[in-house]
Amino acid sequence: MAEYSYTTVPGKIKTFLEKLRQAGIPEKATVKWLKTIGFTSSNDRSLLSVLRQIGFIDKSGVPTQTWRAYRGADYRRVLASAIREGYADLFRTYPDAHVRESADIENVVRQSTDAGDRAVTLAVRTFRELCLQAEFTATIDRNEAREVGSQDNSQQESQAKEDFRWPGLHIDIQVHISPEASSEQIDKIFESMARHLYQ
């Protein structure tokens, strides 16, 4: 059965991910460490389960190379790859899960867990919030993500970019959703985005 971890404060995911790129990497991600970077609420500790879900920390809380890679210039692509791996079961069902309607995601989650309605809703919101911070158009694979942090690979990537360039257009869209927003309001936002942006 697939695991769908969630945070009870999905509205803080954007700020939390930004902090991961700014603060130093701890020896172990703990509740005490969360407090040192400004996440002092008892509900904030659920953010640690999100880090495990996307492979930024192992089961004992030790940061992985994926977290280190996330601190680089390709952080949005690294996050997309981490989401694809952490939610592999979901992406096997829907390869375009990051742009699917909430109802589709919820159906997969419900069939994979015995959690109640609130937990399922939070799991879907957690996934959605993570996807908003990632770039899925050109994700890099897991091995590439683990190597991004090394100097040699950085030099090789820089050289590759010099050798091979192509024109392109990149547009980032940020959606700020109030933590008090209902699940219905959030569903409508994503449904509208999918309708206007992807169809």
VOVO-115531 format. One record per residue: residue number from 1; residue in one letter; x, y negated, z negated of N, C-alpha, C, CB in turn. Coordinates in steps of 0.1 Angstrom, whole numbers, padded with zeros to 4 digits. Glycine has a CB too. Example, Ala and Ser with C-alpha at 12.3 -4.5 7.8 and 13.67 -1.06 7.14 Angstrom:
<sites>
- 1; A; 0132; 0057; -0078; 0123; 0045; -0078; 0132; 0033; -0078; 0113; 0045; -0090
- 2; S; 0128; 0022; -0071; 0137; 0011; -0071; 0129; 0000; -0079; 0141; 0006; -0057
</sites>
This chain:
<sites>
- 1; M; 0008; 0012; 0000; 0000; 0000; 0000; 0009; -0012; 0000; -0010; 0000; -0012
- 2; A; 0006; -0022; 0009; 0014; -0034; 0010; 0013; -0043; -0002; 0011; -0042; 0023
- 3; E; 0023; -0051; -0005; 0022; -0060; -0016; 0020; -0074; -0011; 0035; -0059; -0024
- 4; Y; 0010; -0081; -0017; 0008; -0095; -0014; 0008; -0103; -0026; -0006; -0096; -0007
- 5; S; 0020; -0107; -0029; 0022; -0116; -0041; 0016; -0130; -0038; 0037; -0117; -0045
- 6; Y; 0013; -0137; -0049; 0008; -0150; -0047; 0012; -0159; -0059; -0008; -0150; -0046
- 7; T; 0010; -0172; -0057; 0012; -0181; -0067; -0001; -0188; -0071; 0023; -0192; -0064
- 8; T; -0003; -0191; -0083; -0015; -0198; -0087; -0015; -0213; -0085; -0018; -0195; -0102
- 9; V; -0003; -0217; -0080; -0001; -0232; -0076; 0003; -0233; -0062; 0009; -0238; -0086
- 10; P; -0004; -0228; -0052; 0000; -0229; -0038; 0003; -0243; -0033; -0010; -0222; -0029
- 11; G; -0003; -0252; -0039; -0001; -0266; -0035; 0013; -0271; -0038; -0011; -0275; -0042
- 12; K; 0020; -0264; -0046; 0034; -0268; -0050; 0045; -0261; -0041; 0037; -0265; -0064
- 13; I; 0040; -0252; -0032; 0050; -0244; -0024; 0059; -0254; -0016; 0043; -0235; -0015
- 14; K; 0054; -0264; -0009; 0062; -0273; -0001; 0073; -0279; -0010; 0053; -0283; 0006
- 15; T; 0069; -0285; -0021; 0078; -0292; -0030; 0089; -0282; -0035; 0071; -0299; -0041
- 16; F; 0084; -0270; -0038; 0093; -0259; -0044; 0104; -0255; -0033; 0085; -0247; -0048
- 17; L; 0099; -0253; -0021; 0109; -0250; -0011; 0119; -0261; -0008; 0102; -0246; 0002
- 18; E; 0114; -0273; -0008; 0124; -0285; -0007; 0134; -0285; -0018; 0116; -0298; -0007
- 19; K; 0130; -0282; -0030; 0139; -0281; -0041; 0149; -0270; -0040; 0131; -0279; -0054
- 20; L; 0145; -0259; -0034; 0155; -0248; -0031; 0167; -0252; -0023; 0148; -0236; -0025
- 21; R; 0164; -0262; -0014; 0175; -0266; -0005; 0183; -0277; -0011; 0169; -0272; 0008
- 22; Q; 0178; -0283; -0022; 0185; -0295; -0028; 0193; -0290; -0040; 0175; -0305; -0032
- 23; A; 0187; -0281; -0048; 0194; -0277; -0061; 0204; -0266; -0058; 0183; -0272; -0071
- 24; G; 0213; -0264; -0067; 0222; -0253; -0066; 0215; -0239; -0068; 0233; -0254; -0076
- 25; I; 0222; -0229; -0062; 0216; -0216; -0063; 0220; -0210; -0077; 0221; -0206; -0052
- 26; P; 0210; -0205; -0085; 0214; -0200; -0098; 0219; -0185; -0097; 0201; -0200; -0107
- 27; E; 0225; -0181; -0108; 0229; -0167; -0108; 0216; -0158; -0108; 0237; -0164; -0120
- 28; K; 0206; -0162; -0114; 0193; -0155; -0114; 0182; -0165; -0115; 0193; -0145; -0126
- 29; A; 0171; -0162; -0107; 0159; -0171; -0108; 0150; -0167; -0119; 0152; -0171; -0094
- 30; T; 0149; -0175; -0129; 0141; -0172; -0141; 0132; -0183; -0144; 0151; -0169; -0153
- 31; V; 0123; -0181; -0154; 0114; -0192; -0158; 0122; -0203; -0164; 0104; -0186; -0169
- 32; K; 0133; -0201; -0171; 0141; -0211; -0176; 0147; -0219; -0165; 0152; -0205; -0185
- 33; W; 0152; -0213; -0154; 0157; -0220; -0143; 0146; -0229; -0136; 0163; -0210; -0133
- 34; L; 0134; -0223; -0135; 0123; -0231; -0129; 0121; -0244; -0137; 0110; -0223; -0129
- 35; K; 0122; -0244; -0150; 0120; -0256; -0158; 0131; -0266; -0156; 0120; -0252; -0173
- 36; T; 0144; -0261; -0153; 0155; -0270; -0151; 0153; -0278; -0138; 0168; -0263; -0151
- 37; I; 0146; -0273; -0128; 0144; -0280; -0116; 0130; -0287; -0115; 0146; -0270; -0104
- 38; G; 0123; -0288; -0126; 0111; -0296; -0127; 0098; -0288; -0127; 0111; -0305; -0117
- 39; F; 0098; -0275; -0127; 0086; -0267; -0126; 0083; -0262; -0140; 0086; -0256; -0115
- 40; T; 0077; -0270; -0148; 0076; -0267; -0163; 0062; -0261; -0167; 0078; -0279; -0170
- 41; S; 0053; -0261; -0158; 0039; -0256; -0161; 0040; -0240; -0162; 0029; -0260; -0151
- 42; S; 0032; -0235; -0171; 0032; -0220; -0173; 0027; -0214; -0160; 0022; -0216; -0184
- 43; N; 0019; -0221; -0152; 0015; -0215; -0139; 0026; -0215; -0128; 0003; -0223; -0133
- 44; D; 0036; -0223; -0130; 0047; -0224; -0121; 0055; -0211; -0120; 0056; -0235; -0124
- 45; R; 0055; -0203; -0130; 0063; -0191; -0130; 0058; -0181; -0119; 0062; -0184; -0144
- 46; S; 0046; -0183; -0115; 0041; -0174; -0104; 0049; -0177; -0091; 0026; -0176; -0102
- 47; L; 0056; -0188; -0090; 0064; -0191; -0078; 0075; -0181; -0076; 0069; -0205; -0079
- 48; L; 0079; -0175; -0087; 0090; -0165; -0086; 0086; -0153; -0078; 0095; -0161; -0100
- 49; S; 0073; -0149; -0079; 0068; -0138; -0072; 0068; -0141; -0057; 0054; -0134; -0076
- 50; V; 0067; -0153; -0053; 0067; -0157; -0039; 0081; -0155; -0034; 0062; -0172; -0037
- 51; L; 0091; -0159; -0042; 0105; -0157; -0038; 0108; -0143; -0035; 0115; -0163; -0048
- 52; R; 0103; -0134; -0044; 0105; -0119; -0041; 0098; -0115; -0029; 0100; -0111; -0053
- 53; Q; 0086; -0120; -0026; 0078; -0116; -0015; 0085; -0119; -0002; 0064; -0123; -0014
- 54; I; 0092; -0130; -0001; 0099; -0134; 0012; 0114; -0130; 0011; 0097; -0148; 0014
- 55; G; 0118; -0123; 0001; 0132; -0118; 0001; 0142; -0128; -0003; 0135; -0112; 0013
- 56; F; 0139; -0139; -0010; 0149; -0149; -0014; 0156; -0144; -0027; 0142; -0162; -0016
- 57; I; 0149; -0135; -0034; 0155; -0129; -0046; 0152; -0114; -0046; 0150; -0136; -0059
- 58; D; 0160; -0106; -0053; 0157; -0092; -0054; 0148; -0090; -0065; 0171; -0084; -0055
- 59; K; 0146; -0077; -0068; 0136; -0074; -0079; 0141; -0078; -0093; 0134; -0059; -0079
- 60; S; 0154; -0080; -0094; 0159; -0085; -0107; 0160; -0100; -0108; 0172; -0078; -0111
- 61; G; 0157; -0107; -0097; 0157; -0121; -0097; 0170; -0127; -0092; 0155; -0126; -0111
- 62; V; 0179; -0119; -0087; 0192; -0124; -0081; 0190; -0129; -0067; 0203; -0112; -0082
- 63; P; 0195; -0141; -0064; 0193; -0147; -0051; 0200; -0139; -0040; 0198; -0161; -0051
- 64; T; 0194; -0138; -0029; 0199; -0130; -0017; 0206; -0140; -0007; 0188; -0122; -0010
- 65; Q; 0212; -0134; 0003; 0218; -0142; 0014; 0207; -0150; 0021; 0226; -0133; 0023
- 66; T; 0195; -0145; 0022; 0185; -0152; 0029; 0182; -0165; 0022; 0172; -0143; 0029
- 67; W; 0182; -0166; 0009; 0181; -0179; 0002; 0192; -0188; 0006; 0181; -0177; -0013
- 68; R; 0204; -0183; 0007; 0216; -0191; 0010; 0215; -0196; 0025; 0229; -0183; 0009
- 69; A; 0210; -0188; 0033; 0208; -0192; 0047; 0197; -0203; 0048; 0204; -0179; 0056
- 70; Y; 0188; -0202; 0040; 0177; -0212; 0040; 0182; -0226; 0037; 0166; -0208; 0030
- 71; R; 0193; -0227; 0031; 0199; -0240; 0028; 0206; -0247; 0040; 0209; -0239; 0016
- 72; G; 0207; -0239; 0051; 0213; -0244; 0063; 0204; -0252; 0072; 0219; -0233; 0071
- 73; A; 0209; -0256; 0084; 0202; -0264; 0093; 0190; -0257; 0099; 0211; -0269; 0104
- 74; D; 0190; -0244; 0100; 0179; -0236; 0106; 0169; -0231; 0096; 0185; -0225; 0114
- 75; Y; 0168; -0239; 0085; 0160; -0234; 0073; 0146; -0230; 0077; 0160; -0244; 0063
- 76; R; 0139; -0237; 0086; 0125; -0234; 0090; 0125; -0221; 0098; 0119; -0245; 0099
- 77; R; 0135; -0218; 0106; 0135; -0205; 0113; 0138; -0194; 0104; 0145; -0206; 0125
- 78; V; 0147; -0197; 0094; 0151; -0186; 0084; 0139; -0183; 0076; 0162; -0191; 0075
- 79; L; 0131; -0193; 0072; 0119; -0190; 0065; 0109; -0182; 0073; 0112; -0204; 0060
- 80; A; 0107; -0185; 0086; 0098; -0178; 0094; 0102; -0163; 0095; 0098; -0184; 0108
- 81; S; 0115; -0160; 0096; 0120; -0146; 0096; 0117; -0140; 0083; 0134; -0146; 0100
- 82; A; 0119; -0147; 0072; 0117; -0141; 0059; 0102; -0138; 0057; 0122; -0151; 0048
- 83; I; 0093; -0147; 0062; 0079; -0144; 0061; 0075; -0132; 0069; 0071; -0157; 0066
- 84; R; 0080; -0131; 0081; 0077; -0119; 0089; 0081; -0106; 0083; 0084; -0120; 0103
- 85; E; 0093; -0107; 0076; 0098; -0095; 0069; 0090; -0092; 0056; 0113; -0096; 0066
- 86; G; 0087; -0102; 0049; 0080; -0101; 0036; 0065; -0097; 0038; 0080; -0113; 0028
- 87; Y; 0060; -0101; 0049; 0046; -0098; 0052; 0045; -0089; 0065; 0037; -0111; 0055
- 88; A; 0054; -0079; 0065; 0056; -0070; 0077; 0043; -0063; 0080; 0067; -0060; 0075
- 89; D; 0036; -0058; 0070; 0023; -0051; 0072; 0013; -0060; 0079; 0018; -0046; 0059
- 90; L; 0012; -0072; 0075; 0003; -0082; 0080; 0006; -0085; 0095; 0003; -0095; 0072
- 91; F; 0019; -0087; 0098; 0023; -0090; 0112; 0023; -0077; 0121; 0038; -0095; 0112
- 92; R; 0023; -0065; 0115; 0020; -0054; 0123; 0006; -0053; 0128; 0023; -0041; 0115
- 93; T; -0003; -0058; 0119; -0017; -0059; 0123; -0020; -0070; 0132; -0026; -0060; 0110
- 94; Y; -0015; -0082; 0129; -0016; -0094; 0138; -0002; -0100; 0140; -0026; -0104; 0131
- 95; P; 0004; -0097; 0152; 0017; -0103; 0155; 0017; -0118; 0154; 0021; -0099; 0168
- 96; D; 0005; -0125; 0155; 0004; -0139; 0154; -0003; -0143; 0141; -0004; -0145; 0166
- 97; A; 0000; -0136; 0131; -0007; -0138; 0118; -0006; -0152; 0113; -0001; -0129; 0107
- 98; H; 0005; -0159; 0116; 0008; -0173; 0111; -0002; -0183; 0117; 0022; -0177; 0115
- 99; V; -0010; -0179; 0128; -0019; -0188; 0134; -0033; -0182; 0134; -0015; -0192; 0148
- 100; R; -0035; -0171; 0127; -0048; -0164; 0126; -0057; -0172; 0116; -0047; -0150; 0122
- 101; E; -0070; -0170; 0118; -0080; -0176; 0109; -0079; -0169; 0096; -0094; -0174; 0115
- 102; S; -0082; -0176; 0085; -0081; -0171; 0072; -0089; -0158; 0070; -0086; -0181; 0062
- 103; A; -0101; -0157; 0077; -0109; -0145; 0075; -0101; -0132; 0080; -0122; -0146; 0083
- 104; D; -0094; -0134; 0091; -0086; -0122; 0095; -0075; -0118; 0085; -0079; -0126; 0109
- 105; I; -0068; -0128; 0080; -0058; -0125; 0070; -0064; -0119; 0057; -0050; -0138; 0066
- 106; E; -0075; -0125; 0053; -0082; -0119; 0041; -0086; -0105; 0043; -0094; -0128; 0038
- 107; N; -0091; -0101; 0055; -0095; -0087; 0057; -0084; -0078; 0055; -0101; -0086; 0071
- 108; V; -0072; -0082; 0061; -0060; -0073; 0059; -0056; -0072; 0045; -0048; -0079; 0068
- 109; V; -0056; -0083; 0038; -0052; -0083; 0024; -0061; -0074; 0015; -0051; -0097; 0018
- 110; R; -0074; -0076; 0018; -0084; -0068; 0010; -0083; -0053; 0012; -0098; -0072; 0014
- 111; Q; -0079; -0049; 0024; -0077; -0035; 0027; -0064; -0029; 0022; -0078; -0032; 0042
- 112; S; -0055; -0038; 0018; -0042; -0034; 0013; -0040; -0035; -0002; -0032; -0041; 0020
- 113; T; -0050; -0040; -0009; -0049; -0042; -0023; -0062; -0040; -0030; -0043; -0056; -0026
- 114; D; -0061; -0037; -0043; -0073; -0036; -0052; -0076; -0049; -0059; -0072; -0024; -0061
- 115; A; -0069; -0060; -0056; -0071; -0072; -0063; -0085; -0078; -0061; -0060; -0082; -0058
- 116; G; -0089; -0087; -0071; -0102; -0093; -0070; -0102; -0105; -0061; -0105; -0098; -0084
- 117; D; -0114; -0111; -0060; -0116; -0122; -0050; -0106; -0133; -0052; -0130; -0127; -0052
- 118; R; -0104; -0138; -0065; -0095; -0149; -0067; -0081; -0146; -0063; -0095; -0153; -0082
- 119; A; -0076; -0134; -0066; -0063; -0130; -0062; -0061; -0130; -0047; -0059; -0117; -0068
- 120; V; -0071; -0124; -0040; -0071; -0124; -0026; -0070; -0138; -0020; -0083; -0116; -0020
- 121; T; -0079; -0146; -0025; -0079; -0160; -0020; -0066; -0167; -0022; -0090; -0168; -0027
- 122; L; -0060; -0165; -0033; -0047; -0171; -0036; -0036; -0165; -0028; -0043; -0170; -0051
- 123; A; -0037; -0152; -0025; -0027; -0146; -0016; -0027; -0151; -0002; -0029; -0130; -0016
- 124; V; -0039; -0154; 0003; -0041; -0160; 0016; -0036; -0174; 0016; -0056; -0159; 0020
- 125; R; -0039; -0182; 0006; -0034; -0196; 0005; -0019; -0196; 0004; -0041; -0203; -0007
- 126; T; -0013; -0187; -0003; 0001; -0186; -0005; 0008; -0184; 0009; 0005; -0175; -0015
- 127; F; 0002; -0174; 0016; 0007; -0171; 0030; 0006; -0183; 0039; 0000; -0159; 0036
- 128; R; -0005; -0190; 0039; -0008; -0201; 0047; 0002; -0213; 0044; -0022; -0206; 0045
- 129; E; 0004; -0215; 0031; 0013; -0226; 0027; 0027; -0223; 0031; 0012; -0228; 0012
- 130; L; 0032; -0211; 0030; 0045; -0207; 0035; 0046; -0209; 0050; 0048; -0192; 0031
- 131; C; 0036; -0205; 0057; 0037; -0206; 0072; 0038; -0221; 0076; 0025; -0199; 0078
- 132; L; 0031; -0230; 0069; 0032; -0244; 0072; 0046; -0249; 0072; 0023; -0252; 0063
- 133; Q; 0054; -0243; 0064; 0068; -0248; 0062; 0078; -0241; 0071; 0072; -0247; 0047
- 134; A; 0073; -0232; 0079; 0082; -0224; 0088; 0081; -0227; 0102; 0080; -0209; 0085
- 135; E; 0090; -0223; 0110; 0090; -0225; 0125; 0090; -0212; 0131; 0102; -0234; 0130
- 136; F; 0079; -0207; 0137; 0078; -0194; 0142; 0081; -0194; 0157; 0064; -0189; 0140
- 137; T; 0083; -0205; 0164; 0085; -0205; 0178; 0098; -0199; 0182; 0085; -0219; 0183
- 138; A; 0108; -0199; 0174; 0121; -0193; 0178; 0127; -0187; 0165; 0130; -0203; 0184
- 139; T; 0121; -0177; 0159; 0126; -0171; 0147; 0139; -0164; 0149; 0116; -0162; 0140
- 140; I; 0147; -0162; 0139; 0159; -0154; 0140; 0158; -0142; 0132; 0172; -0163; 0135
- 141; D; 0164; -0131; 0136; 0162; -0119; 0129; 0169; -0118; 0115; 0167; -0107; 0138
- 142; R; 0166; -0107; 0108; 0172; -0106; 0094; 0187; -0107; 0094; 0166; -0094; 0088
- 143; N; 0193; -0099; 0102; 0208; -0099; 0102; 0214; -0113; 0105; 0213; -0089; 0112
- 144; E; 0208; -0120; 0115; 0212; -0133; 0118; 0211; -0142; 0106; 0205; -0139; 0130
- 145; A; 0200; -0141; 0099; 0197; -0150; 0087; 0207; -0147; 0076; 0183; -0147; 0082
- 146; R; 0211; -0135; 0074; 0221; -0132; 0064; 0235; -0137; 0067; 0222; -0117; 0062
- 147; E; 0237; -0140; 0080; 0251; -0144; 0084; 0252; -0159; 0086; 0254; -0138; 0097
- 148; V; 0240; -0166; 0085; 0240; -0180; 0088; 0250; -0188; 0078; 0226; -0186; 0087
- 149; G; 0251; -0183; 0066; 0259; -0190; 0056; 0274; -0189; 0058; 0256; -0184; 0043
- 150; S; 0278; -0180; 0066; 0293; -0178; 0068; 0298; -0189; 0078; 0296; -0164; 0073
- 151; Q; 0310; -0194; 0075; 0316; -0204; 0083; 0319; -0200; 0097; 0329; -0209; 0077
- 152; D; 0324; -0187; 0099; 0327; -0182; 0112; 0315; -0182; 0121; 0333; -0169; 0111
- 153; N; 0304; -0177; 0116; 0292; -0176; 0124; 0287; -0190; 0127; 0281; -0168; 0116
- 154; S; 0288; -0199; 0118; 0284; -0213; 0120; 0291; -0219; 0132; 0285; -0222; 0108
- 155; Q; 0304; -0216; 0133; 0312; -0221; 0144; 0308; -0215; 0157; 0327; -0219; 0141
- 156; Q; 0305; -0202; 0156; 0301; -0195; 0168; 0288; -0200; 0173; 0300; -0180; 0166
- 157; E; 0279; -0203; 0164; 0266; -0208; 0168; 0267; -0222; 0174; 0256; -0208; 0156
- 158; S; 0276; -0230; 0168; 0278; -0244; 0174; 0284; -0243; 0188; 0288; -0251; 0165
- 159; Q; 0293; -0234; 0190; 0299; -0232; 0203; 0288; -0227; 0213; 0311; -0222; 0203
- 160; A; 0280; -0218; 0208; 0269; -0213; 0217; 0260; -0224; 0221; 0262; -0201; 0210
- 161; K; 0257; -0233; 0212; 0248; -0244; 0215; 0254; -0253; 0225; 0244; -0251; 0203
- 162; E; 0267; -0255; 0224; 0274; -0263; 0234; 0274; -0257; 0248; 0289; -0266; 0229
- 163; D; 0276; -0243; 0248; 0277; -0236; 0261; 0263; -0235; 0268; 0283; -0223; 0259
- 164; F; 0252; -0235; 0260; 0239; -0232; 0265; 0229; -0242; 0260; 0235; -0217; 0263
- 165; R; 0225; -0251; 0268; 0215; -0261; 0263; 0203; -0261; 0273; 0221; -0275; 0262
- 166; W; 0192; -0264; 0268; 0180; -0266; 0277; 0171; -0277; 0271; 0172; -0252; 0278
- 167; P; 0164; -0284; 0280; 0155; -0294; 0276; 0143; -0288; 0268; 0151; -0303; 0287
- 168; G; 0138; -0295; 0259; 0127; -0290; 0252; 0120; -0301; 0244; 0131; -0278; 0243
- 169; L; 0109; -0298; 0239; 0101; -0307; 0230; 0097; -0300; 0218; 0089; -0313; 0238
- 170; H; 0100; -0306; 0206; 0096; -0300; 0194; 0087; -0309; 0186; 0109; -0295; 0186
- 171; I; 0076; -0305; 0181; 0067; -0313; 0174; 0064; -0306; 0160; 0054; -0316; 0181
- 172; D; 0066; -0313; 0149; 0063; -0308; 0136; 0050; -0314; 0131; 0074; -0311; 0126
- 173; I; 0041; -0306; 0126; 0028; -0311; 0121; 0028; -0307; 0106; 0016; -0305; 0128
- 174; Q; 0026; -0317; 0098; 0025; -0315; 0083; 0011; -0317; 0079; 0035; -0324; 0075
- 175; V; 0006; -0308; 0071; -0008; -0309; 0065; -0007; -0309; 0050; -0017; -0297; 0070
- 176; H; -0011; -0319; 0044; -0011; -0320; 0029; -0024; -0317; 0024; -0006; -0335; 0025
- 177; I; -0025; -0307; 0016; -0038; -0302; 0011; -0038; -0304; -0004; -0041; -0287; 0015
- 178; S; -0048; -0310; -0009; -0049; -0312; -0024; -0050; -0298; -0031; -0061; -0320; -0027
- 179; P; -0043; -0296; -0042; -0045; -0284; -0050; -0059; -0281; -0055; -0035; -0284; -0062
- 180; E; -0067; -0292; -0055; -0081; -0291; -0059; -0090; -0286; -0047; -0086; -0304; -0065
- 181; A; -0085; -0286; -0035; -0093; -0282; -0024; -0099; -0268; -0025; -0085; -0284; -0011
- 182; S; -0111; -0266; -0021; -0117; -0253; -0022; -0112; -0245; -0010; -0133; -0254; -0021
- 183; S; -0114; -0231; -0012; -0109; -0222; -0001; -0117; -0225; 0012; -0111; -0208; -0006
- 184; E; -0130; -0229; 0011; -0138; -0232; 0023; -0132; -0244; 0030; -0152; -0234; 0019
- 185; Q; -0128; -0254; 0023; -0122; -0266; 0029; -0109; -0262; 0036; -0120; -0277; 0019
- 186; I; -0101; -0254; 0030; -0088; -0250; 0035; -0090; -0242; 0048; -0080; -0242; 0025
- 187; D; -0100; -0233; 0047; -0103; -0225; 0059; -0107; -0233; 0071; -0115; -0215; 0056
- 188; K; -0115; -0244; 0068; -0120; -0253; 0079; -0108; -0260; 0085; -0130; -0263; 0074
- 189; I; -0098; -0264; 0077; -0086; -0271; 0082; -0079; -0262; 0091; -0077; -0276; 0070
- 190; F; -0076; -0250; 0087; -0068; -0241; 0096; -0076; -0237; 0108; -0064; -0229; 0088
- 191; E; -0089; -0235; 0107; -0097; -0231; 0118; -0096; -0242; 0129; -0111; -0228; 0114
- 192; S; -0097; -0255; 0124; -0096; -0266; 0133; -0083; -0267; 0139; -0100; -0279; 0125
- 193; M; -0072; -0265; 0132; -0059; -0265; 0137; -0057; -0255; 0148; -0048; -0263; 0127
- 194; A; -0062; -0243; 0145; -0061; -0232; 0155; -0068; -0235; 0168; -0066; -0219; 0149
- 195; R; -0080; -0241; 0166; -0089; -0244; 0178; -0082; -0255; 0187; -0102; -0248; 0173
- 196; H; -0077; -0265; 0180; -0072; -0276; 0188; -0057; -0275; 0192; -0073; -0289; 0180
- 197; L; -0049; -0267; 0185; -0035; -0266; 0188; -0031; -0254; 0196; -0027; -0266; 0175
- 198; Y; -0038; -0243; 0194; -0033; -0230; 0199; -0042; -0224; 0210; -0032; -0220; 0189
- 199; Q; -0054; -0230; 0212; -0062; -0226; 0223; -0063; -0236; 0234; -0077; -0223; 0218
</sites>
